[in-house]
Amino acid sequence: MQATPDAARTKSAGLGFALFSAVTFGGSGPFAKALINAGFSPEQAAWLRILGAAVLLVPLVLIFRGPAGILAARKSWPQLVLYGLTGIAGCQTLFFIAASRLPVGVAILLEFSGPVLVVGWLKFGRKVAVPRSAALGVAIALVGLATVVEIWSGSQLDLIGLLAGLAAAACQAVYFILIDKLTGVADPLVMTAAGSVVGAVLLTAISAPWAVPWHTLTDTIAIGERSAPGWVFAAWLIVVSTVVAYLAGAAAVQRLSAAIGGAVAYVEVVAAGLFAWILLGETLKTNQIIGGLIVLLGAFVAQSSVGKVAPPEAPTPLHPEPLSPDLDPATL
């Protein structure tokens, strides 16, 4: 059946929102790295980003959703807390740690191997039979990761950065799993705001915010061969790479299927690499570029296959109502 003009316009708008979201998310690594090089710790940079997002998002929830939106989310509070701990605080902090020790392009590649871990969880955690294409995607991604880290040379990459990148992938995998549970249950805007509040509280306890070099925000700091006041980088992280990116992602997934939204999310990897090259002058080796493309292919195949996995049969379905793709990995 041919799509109606309205449906086509909706999908086009959704694709535009998804691309914009991926590109704005992709700029977070280089701008965070500039702050880290100027004196912030990765944990403090993540805390500043998440706290600023929470301060902006909570009023938006009250304005557009009202108290009813918050009350409706109460039944999902355990998942929302876990989302804040992993999908927000864990994923972003660990990515910043990885990006502070590795090229931004390598750090984002490691993080986006999350779908590979999702397949492993489905196979060995839930004992679900996964399609052969999922196993193929995992194998392809692992070959790509081995190429990126140059495993044949004993890994020349920083070990802490490498482990942080893989831990970020684990947090991203938890995010994917939570999305499956919260789709059609939690409002995307409320979910993002709640996760930001939880993440900010957690990072307040571990990032030593009392030791934040606040003077850096008024100093002129370098980003590659360029420089700008520190507050410019902080504002970009909070407003553009977090609030605007999340809202654009939420707008996208309301108009696209989960499969399309998840596929477009991989543009973030390319955007992060381009931002790092333009702003920081970071380049990847030929084998890392090739390996990166292999990782993306494998992760995409794995994620697409996971979407086709049927839940285990049960006498009474846990969720008899159809789930709608209101949330998607593209919003992370």
Protein Blocks (a to p, Z undefined) as FASTA:
>chain_A
ZZdfklmmmmmmmmmmmmmmmmmmmmmmmmmmmmmmnopafklmmmmmmmmmmmmmmmmm
mmmnommlmmmmmmmmmmmmmmmmmmmmmmmmmmmmmmmmmcfklmmmmmmmmmmmmmmm
mmmmnopacdfklmmmmmmmmmmmmmmnommnopaadfklmmmmmmmmmmmmmmmmmmmm
mgokacfklmmmmmmmmmmmmmmmmnommlpcfklmmpccdehjbccdfklmmmmmmmmm
mmmmmmmmmmmmmmmcfklmmmmmmmmmmmmmmmmmmmnopacdfklmmmmmmmmmmmmm
mmmmmmmpccdddfbafblbacddfbcfklZZ
